[in-house]
């Protein structure tokens, strides 16, 4: 809203009004505003949650091996993150931009889904929360909305990177003058680093392009579901999900910025995405909100984000990566989320295999995998064998969280490096 006000003031030659035309200025303002909202208003919201005794029964029942009591810590703190994202974006963003609209829809959509889950857990005293099938339906629905919008909207275009080889000179990368609809995405570690989904269904002949878009929508649904669930599983320790997601957000912000800048896109030999500069505004608000939330969520937590926050931040990361055509980098960038997901899947599979044989067995001491490092064998039920029992000693929750942050920083660096290693 402020963007349009200052655009009008700039036309009237009001001094300083032109600052709002710069993406860098609005991005920095988004970080600061989101940080202030989440840290200052967040404190008041936490007090409100305490007065209303909005705590998660499932969390209250957990026993910390180091004796830290977490009984009565408010949940649903994800509302803080959502509000701190929405306000800066509404004030500083171009609200007619298709990418900005999609990100706002993603935030509200998954925020509402997570809120419903937390509401059932807290107010209905049902520790299972929203039934799993409804979560999946919500995630698939969002994937359809995003995928079909990117397919149908005339504003969603790219300019392909074209290598120009001149005798006796270095290869130069230029971008076509025409904006085109494309099912191409960035694939890491390959010299010609664009993969066209339509090529995977080339056997369909003249229908290959349409089939490519259908495949793209299916992949969008899968990525949204997988990453939002991974972030949800990662939210098991104080500051874990918020810290990892902030690091991932910084990386996505860098990728969005270079994709929206035609000269940087040419230098890095990646596709240029017109209009994606508004994503930089959004992701800066996202980063600021998470850092402000960490003020209260760092160990020992004064508030938990709940599914309201974890489902939202996972969905935001997924949709953002899809929009900038970097979804195939997610297994690297979100490697921590991937491992959390895989640990739960493998644990259940291994347990069911043992059940068929009449044997109690587990692959890890506890899942998601971060719980494996703070669980001693003495807490495992009698008669249950565990495949991986190392490490023998317990790690403090704060140490596990910081180490996971470090792993995510390394993965983020590798993700950025892949733009040049091919």
N, C-alpha and C positions, 0 to 999 in steps of 0.2 A: 504493500500500500504506500509506504514511504517512497518506494522507487518511483511510482507514478506521480506522486506529489512533487518530488524533486526534479523529475523529468519536465514537468510543466513549469516549475520555477526556473529551470535552466533555459527554457525557451524565452522566458522573460528577462534573461540575462542577470539573474540574481547571483551575486558572487558566491562561489563555493558550491552551488547547487549541482555543478557538473561532476562532483566527486562520486555521486551515486551511479554514474555511468561506467565506473571502473569496477570490474569484477573483484580485483584484489581488495579494494576498499570495503565493498559490501561483505566479502568473505571474512575479513578481519572483524568487522562489526558484528557479524553473525556469531563468531566464536565468543567474543566478549559478552554479547547480550545473552547468549545461551548459558554461558558460564555463570553470569550474575543471576539469572532466573533460577537455575538449578541449585545454586548454592544459597542464595538469600531466601527466595520463596520456598525452596525445598525444606529449609529449617522449620518454617511455619507449618508446612504440610505434614512434616513428620510429627510435630506436636499435635496436630489434629488427629492423625492416625493413632497416636498414643491415647488421646482422650477417648476416642471411640473404641479403643482396644481392638484395633484391626490387626491381628497377628495370625500367622499361619500355624495351625495345629501341628502340621507335619514337621515344621521347623522346631517348634517348641519341644517335640518329643526327642529330638536328636541329642545325643550325649557327646560332648567334646572331650576327646581323650586327654586334653591338657587342662581340663577343669573350667573352661570358660563357659559361663552360662549364657545361653541365647534365648532364654524364655522371655516372651513378651516383646521381642523386637518386631516393630511394625513391618508389614508386608505391603504389597501393591505400590511400592516406591517407583515403579516404572511410569506412573502417572507424571512424576517429576520430569523424567527424561522426555516423555512425549510432549508435554507443555513447553519445555525448554527448546524443543526442536521446532514446533509449529509456530510459535510467536515470532522468532527471528525470520523464519521463511516467509510468513505472511507479510511482515513489515518490509523486508529487504529484497525479496525475490520477485522475479517477473512471473506473475500468477497466470499469464496466458501461455507460458512455456509448457509444452507437453511433458517434458521430463520432470519438471518441478511438480506438475499436477499428479503424475504417476507416483512420485515419492511421497507426496502428502497423502494420497489415497492409501498407499502401502502402510504408512505410519498409523493412520486412523483405523484401517481395516484390521491389522494384526494387533493393534493396541486394544481394540474392542474385543477381539477373540481372546486375548490374554486376560483382559479384565473380567470377562465372563467366567473364565477358568478360575481365577483367583476368588471371585465372588462366591462361587459354589464351594470352594475349599474353606473359605473363612466364615461366611454367613450361613451356609447350609451344613457346615461341619462335615463335609464329605471330602476326605483326603485325596480321593481319586480325581476330583475336580470335573471339568468338562469332559464328556466321553471322548475317547480318542478319535472316533469316526467323525465327530463334529469338527475337531481340530483339523483333521485331514481335509474335510470338505471345505473348510475356510481357507486353508493353504492352497488347495487345488483351485478354488474359486479365484483367489488373488492371482495365481499363476496364469489362469485363463485371461483375466482382465489385462494383465501386463502384456502377455504374449500377443493377444489379439489387437491391443492398442498399438503396439510397435509394428504390427503387420498392416493394420488398416490406416493409421494416421499418415497423412501426406507430409507432415512436419518431421517425421522420423526418417532421416536420410543420412548417408555418409558420402564422403568423397574418397575414392579409392587412391591408395598410394601406388604410384607408377615409377618404376626404376628406369632412369634414362642413362644409357651408357654412351659416352662420347669418346672417340679414339684419343688416346694420350691423356685423358682426364679421369678424375675419380668419378665413380658412379654418383649420380644425383637423383634424389627422390623428389618428385613433384606430385601434386594432386590434381585430379581432373577438375575441369571448370563446372561440370554438371553434378548436381546432387542426385543421388540414385537410391532406390530402395534396395537393400541387400540383406542376405542371410549369412553374410560373412562374420567371422569372429576371429579373435586373436588366438593363435595356438603357440605355446612357448617352445623354445629351443630349436625352431626350424627357420631356415633362411627365408623362405617364402612363407611368412608367418601368419597368413590368413587362411582359414579353413571355411569353405562355403558349404553349408548344410545341404544345399541343393545338389552339390557334387556327390554326396553320399547316396542320393536317390536318383542319380543320373540315368539309371536303367528305365526310369519312367518317361523318358523322352521329353516331349513338349510340356508334360505335367510336372516336370522335375522341380521347377521353381515354386509352384504351389505346394508340392509335397515337402519341399525344403522348409517352407514357412510352417507347415503342420509339425514337422520334426522340431523346429525351433520352439514352438509353443509347448510341445511335450517336454523338451529339455528345460524350458522356463519353469514349468510346474514342478519338475523334479528338483531343480536347484533351489527354488523357494522353499519347498517342503524340507529338503535335507538340511539347508543352512539354518533355517529357523528352529528346527529340532535340535541341531547341534549346539546352537547358542543356548537353548533351553536347558540342555544337559550340562553345559559348561557352567551354568549358574548354580554352583553347589558350594562355593566358598566365597568368603567376603572379598569383594573387589575383583574376583576372577573374571567374570563375563564382561564387566564394565571396562576393565583395563585392557583385556584382549581386543575387545570391539573398538576401543578408541585407537589402538595401534593399527588395526585393520582399516579403520576409517581414514587415518592419515595416509595410508598407502593408496586407498581408493581415490582420495582427494588429489594426490599427485597424478595418478593415472587419468583422472577426469580432466585435470588442468591441461596436461600435455595433449590430450585428445581434442580439446576444444581450441587449441592454439595451432594454427595452420603451420607456422614455422617450426615449432617443437615437434609436431606430428611428422613433418617432412624429415627433420633431422633423425628422429627415432625410427623412421620407416614404419609408422603405424597409421591406420586410417584416421582421417579427420572427421569429427562428428560435429556439424554445425548445431549451435544451440545448447551444447552440453556444458557450457560455462555455468549455467544455472545450477548444475549439480554440485559445483564447487561451493556455492552458497549453502546448499542443503547439507553437504557433508561437513562443512565447518560448524554449522549449528549442531549437527550430530556429535561431533567431537567435543565441542564446548559443553554440551549437556551431560555427556558421560564423565568428563573430567570434574564438573561440578558435582555430579552424583557421587563420584568416588570420595569426595570430601566426607560424606556420611556413610558410604558403603565399605570403605577400607576397614581392615581388621582393627579392633572388633566392631562389626557393623552396627550402626544405629538404625538402619533400615535395609530391607531386602527389596529388590526390584520386582520379584514375583514373575509370573508368566506374562503379566502386563508389560514388563520391560524386556524380558529375554526373548519372547516370541517376536516382539517388535524389532529389536535391534538385529536379530538374525534375518528377518525378512527384508529389512532395509539394506543390509549388506548384500543379500542375494540379488534383489531387484536392481540395485545400483550397479553391480558388476555386469548384469545382463544388459542394461541400457548402454554401457560404454563398451560392449562387446568383449568383455574380459572374463566371461563366466568359466572358461576353461583354465583360468589361473586360480580359481577358488580352491581346488585341492591343495595347492601350495600355500596360498595366502591364509586360508582358513584351515590349515593342517591340524590345529588343535581341536577344532570342532569336528573334523573328520575322524580323528582318533577317538574322541569321546563317543561319537555315533557307533563306530566300529566295535569299540570295547563292549558296549551294551548288546549289540547284535551278536557278537561272538560268545559273550557270557550266556545269553539265553539259549543259543544253539548248543553250546557245550553242556549246559544244564539239562536240556531236553534229551540229548543223547544219553546222558547218564541215567535219566529217569526211565528211559525205555529198558535199560539194563538192570534197573532196580538199584542203582548206585547214586549216592549223593555226591555230586562233584561240581566244582566251579573252576573256571579258567583263571580268574583273578580273585583276589580277596574280596573286592567289592567294586562295583561299577556305578557311574562312569569312572573312567580310569583315574581321575584325580583322587577319588576316594580310596583307591588301592594303596596309595602312599601314606594315608593317615589311619589305616586299619591294621590292628595287630591280629595275629592268628588266634589269640585268646577270645576274640569277639566272634569268631566263626563258629557256627553251630556244630555241636558234637557229632562226629561220624561223617563229616563232610570233608572230602579231600580237595585240595587246591593245587592247581598245576603250577602257577607262578607265585611263589611265596616271598620272593625278594622284592624290595629290601626288607631285612629283618627288623630294623628299627623304624620307629614312627617319625614322620616329619611334621613339623608345626605347620598349621594351615597357612600362615603368612608366608613361610618359606616356599611352600608348594605354589602358592599364587604368584609370587615374584618369579619363580623359575618358569612357570608357564608363560608369564609375560615375556621373559627373555627369549624363550623358544619362538613366540609369535613375532618378536622383533627380528629375529634371524630369518624367519620365513617371509616376513614383509620385505626384507632386504633382497632375498633371493627372487621374490616376485618382481621387484623393480629391475633387478639385474637381467631378468629374462628378456627384457625389451632390447638388450644389446647382445646377449649371448645367443647366437643362432648362426 
